[in-house]
Amino acid sequence: MSSSFLEITCDGCSFNGSSLPTIGRFFWSQNGNFFPIDQQMGLCEDCDDIIAMESFPDLEVIKRAKEIHPIYLLGKPFMRNLEDDEAKYLASQNSLEILDSVMALGRPPVCLECGGNTVHPITIPEGAHGDIAIDLGINHFGCKGRLKIQGSGMTRIGFHSLRRHYDLNGKLIDTIEDDIDVDDYVITPRQMKNIMSKTKSKPGKSEKRTISPKLRAFLDMDFN
C-alpha cells in the first residue's frame, strides 16, 4: 500500500516531520476488548517530532453516544472517516465502556509514541496538500522558528498498515500487522453520497488515496 502525505518543516531550523505516524489503527485495550482511539497529528515536545496523539470527544457527544448505543450496537460499526456524526460513530462501536474508563481517569491526551502529555494538536489548514508551505501558527520549541505544512507532491511512500494496542493511560502494549476487512463495517447510503459529493467537488482527490479492493468494489456499486 502507498500513500501521499503531509510534510511539516520549521523555518528556523532543520526540523522535519510528516503525517505518516498517524497512518494505521489505534485501540485502547481492556480485559481482552478493544475500542478505537480517535487520533490526530500533533507535535510532541518529548519526542521533538510530529506524532499521532489522542483526541478525546466532548462529554456531550459521549453522553449522546451512550443514549443511542443500544440501537447502533445491533449493526456493524461505522468507519470514522466516513461518518460525520461523531456520536453515531461512537455508539456503533463495541466496548463503549472502555471510552468511559479512559475519560474517568481525568487525564490529558497523550502522545501515542512515547505516552507523554506535552503535546500540541495540529489543525490541518485548507490547502495543506498543496505545493506551497502554509504557516501552522505553532512556534517550534527550542528555536524561534514556526512550523509550516505542505503536501508531498508526487512523492508517495509504501507502508504496511499497523494496528497498535494501548492501555488506558495511552502506553503502547503491542503492534501487529493490520488488514482491514471492509466487510466488518457498514457504509450507509448517506455516507456513500457524501463520498461521491466530496470526490466530485475536489477533482483528483480520489487518486491521492489508496484504498482496498473490497472498499473500491463497494464504492463502485450503484445505489440508485
C-alpha positions in Angstrom: 0.0 0.0 0.0 1.3 3.5 -0.7 0.1 7.0 0.1 0.9 10.7 -0.3 1.4 12.5 2.9 1.9 15.9 4.6 5.3 17.4 5.3 6.0 19.6 8.3 9.1 21.8 8.5 10.4 24.7 10.6 11.5 28.0 9.1 14.0 28.5 11.8 15.9 25.1 11.9 16.3 21.8 10.1 13.2 20.2 11.8 11.4 17.9 9.5 8.3 15.7 10.2 5.3 14.2 8.4 1.8 12.9 8.8 3.0 9.3 8.4 2.8 8.5 12.2 -1.0 8.8 12.0 -1.3 6.0 9.5 -2.8 2.8 10.8 -5.4 2.0 13.5 -5.0 2.7 17.2 -7.0 0.9 20.0 -7.3 1.1 23.8 -7.3 -2.4 25.2 -9.0 -3.6 28.4 -9.7 -7.2 29.5 -9.4 -8.6 26.0 -11.7 -6.0 24.5 -10.8 -3.0 22.3 -12.1 0.5 21.5 -10.7 2.6 18.6 -8.7 5.7 19.6 -9.7 8.9 17.7 -6.2 10.2 17.0 -4.8 13.3 15.3 -1.5 14.7 14.2 0.4 16.6 16.9 3.8 17.9 18.0 5.4 16.2 20.9 8.0 18.1 22.9 9.4 14.9 24.5 9.9 13.3 21.1 10.7 16.6 19.3 8.7 15.1 16.4 5.4 15.1 14.6 3.4 12.2 16.1 -0.1 10.7 16.4 -1.8 11.9 19.6 -5.1 11.0 21.3 -8.2 13.2 20.6 -11.0 12.9 23.2 -14.6 13.5 22.2 -16.6 16.2 24.1 -18.6 15.0 27.1 -21.9 15.9 25.5 -21.0 13.8 22.4 -20.2 10.8 24.7 -23.5 11.3 26.6 -25.5 11.2 23.4 -23.5 8.2 22.1 -24.3 6.2 25.3 -28.0 7.1 24.9 -28.2 5.7 21.4 -25.6 2.9 21.9 -28.2 0.1 22.4 -29.7 0.9 19.0 -26.5 1.2 16.9 -24.8 -1.7 18.6 -27.3 -4.0 16.8 -25.4 -3.4 13.5 -21.8 -3.3 12.3 -19.6 -0.4 13.4 -19.2 2.7 11.3 -15.9 3.8 9.8 -14.7 7.0 11.4 -13.6 8.8 8.2 -17.0 8.2 6.6 -19.3 9.1 9.5 -19.7 12.9 10.1 -21.8 12.4 13.3 -19.3 11.6 16.0 -21.9 10.4 18.5 -23.3 7.8 16.0 -19.8 6.6 15.2 -19.0 6.1 18.9 -22.4 4.5 19.5 -21.8 1.9 16.8 -18.6 0.7 18.3 -18.3 -2.3 20.6 -17.0 -1.9 24.2 -18.0 1.7 24.6 -17.4 1.3 28.3 -13.6 1.4 27.6 -14.0 5.0 26.5 -15.8 5.7 29.8 -12.9 4.2 31.7 -10.4 6.4 29.9 -12.4 9.6 30.4 -12.9 8.7 34.1 -9.1 9.0 34.6 -9.4 12.7 34.0 -6.0 12.8 32.2 -5.0 14.9 29.2 -4.5 13.4 25.7 -1.0 11.8 25.3 1.5 11.1 22.5 0.9 7.7 21.0 4.6 7.2 20.5 6.1 8.0 24.0 3.0 8.3 26.2 4.0 11.9 27.3 1.4 14.7 27.6 3.5 17.6 26.5 1.7 17.5 23.1 0.3 20.2 20.9 -2.5 19.2 18.4 -2.1 20.3 14.8 -5.1 21.5 12.9 -4.7 20.9 9.2 -5.5 24.1 7.3 -7.3 24.2 4.0 -4.8 23.9 1.1 -2.3 21.9 3.2 -2.0 19.3 0.5 -0.7 21.9 -2.0 2.9 22.7 -3.0 3.1 25.9 -1.0 4.1 25.7 2.6 1.4 27.1 5.0 2.1 28.5 8.4 0.5 26.4 11.1 0.6 29.1 13.7 2.8 26.9 16.0 6.1 28.0 17.4 8.8 25.3 17.3 10.1 25.0 20.9 13.9 25.2 21.1 14.2 27.7 18.3 12.5 30.9 17.1 11.0 29.3 14.0 7.4 28.5 13.1 6.1 25.2 11.7 4.8 25.0 8.2 2.9 22.3 6.3 2.6 21.3 2.7 1.8 18.2 0.6 4.3 15.7 -0.5 3.6 16.4 -4.2 4.3 13.4 -6.4 6.2 11.7 -3.7 4.4 8.6 -2.2 5.6 6.2 0.3 4.8 2.5 0.7 3.8 1.1 4.1 2.2 -1.8 5.9 -0.9 -0.8 7.8 -0.4 -1.4 11.5 -2.7 -2.0 14.4 -1.5 -0.6 17.7 -2.9 -1.5 21.2 -2.6 0.8 24.2 -3.5 0.6 27.9 -6.0 3.1 29.3 -3.2 5.5 30.1 -2.1 5.6 26.4 1.0 3.4 26.8 1.8 1.2 23.9 1.2 -2.5 24.6 1.9 -4.1 21.2 1.9 -3.6 17.5 0.7 -6.1 14.9 0.2 -6.0 11.1 -3.3 -5.0 10.2 -5.5 -6.0 7.3 -8.8 -4.0 7.4 -11.7 -6.1 6.3 -14.4 -3.7 5.0 -17.0 -6.5 5.5 -16.6 -5.9 9.2 -18.0 -2.3 8.8 -21.2 -0.7 7.5 -21.2 2.0 4.8 -24.6 3.7 4.7 -26.2 5.2 1.5 -25.8 8.6 3.2 -22.1 8.1 3.7 -21.9 6.9 0.1 -23.5 10.1 -1.2 -21.0 12.1 1.0 -18.1 10.3 -0.6 -19.4 10.9 -4.1 -20.0 14.6 -3.4 -16.6 15.2 -1.9 -14.9 13.4 -4.8 -16.8 15.5 -7.4 -16.1 18.7 -5.5 -12.4 18.0 -5.3 -11.1 16.8 -8.7 -8.1 14.5 -8.4 -8.5 13.9 -4.7 -9.6 10.2 -5.2 -6.3 9.5 -6.9 -4.4 10.6 -3.8 -5.7 7.9 -1.5 -5.1 4.2 -1.9 -8.0 2.0 -0.7 -8.5 -1.7 -0.5 -10.0 -3.6 -3.5 -13.0 -4.6 -1.3 -13.8 -0.9 -0.5 -13.3 0.1 -4.1 -15.7 -2.6 -5.2 -18.3 -1.3 -2.7 -17.8 2.3 -3.9 -18.3 1.3 -7.5 -21.7 -0.2 -6.7 -24.8 1.6 -8.0 -27.1 2.7 -5.1 -29.7 4.4 -7.4 
